[in-house]
Amino acid sequence: MSGPVTPLLPSDLLEGRRALVTGAGRGIGAAIARALASIGAHVVVADLDATAAQSTADGIAASGGSAEATSVDLSSRVLTREFARRQGHVDILVNNAGPRQTNGDFLEMPDDEWELQFGVLLWAPIILTQELGARMAAAGSGSIVNISSISVRNPTGHVAPYAVAKSGVETLTRITATELGPKGVRCNAVAPSFVPTERNRAVWERVGYDEETGLNRDGRRLLTPDDVAGVVAWVASPAAAHVNGQVIVAA
């Protein structure tokens, strides 16, 4: 499979490996799925939207890669654990899924928004790492990549549940790296700055993003999903074999 997302990594680097990417129906998750497939992985494209997941998997197959689509509701701890237990062996886990968020003042943020963000952004990675990480540890190898956010370091107002959940993701990454690293399982995180995806379309005007040029109003090129995917593919692969417990900022 050829493509521009991982030009410096061999096309067979992940040959024989199975990767699970959550939230892979569109945006950053879809780009990550494509990137991993482009270097040889068989990718399980997981998303709440079954149609979107199938579209990503079909696109990978059309480009010569290997993928399958599956649907999962990661806002439910019960359904997430059931989903994880149905999976076969997974060599690479990318915890990327994120729900739509409701921006608002911290003092007025409703409980259900905190529960939704914590459920998908933090509880789901915890459960998937417990279930799939245990199998990786038993096999003596594996790689887990959690998607964090620049908002942990540079928080802005009105997104408290999202930012707090993402800070938990980074702590989870360091703890699991410490515990699973000696068992052959690497755990890292990638923290992108703002990426103009469909999910973030409402933010575009505030940052002055121009869809045609890819630049914001100060002339700086913003990250694309493929930019993030390239970093994830590298850190998930044997090319980063000695990278563990790190949070890599992509800006």
Helices and strands as residue ranges (DSSP letters): E 18-22, H 27-38, E 42-47, H 50-62, E 66-71, H 77-86, E 92-95, G 106-108, H 111-118, I 119-123, H 124-139, E 142-147, G 150-152, H 160-180, G 181-183, E 185-192, G 198-203, H 204-207, H 225-236, G 238-240, E 247-250
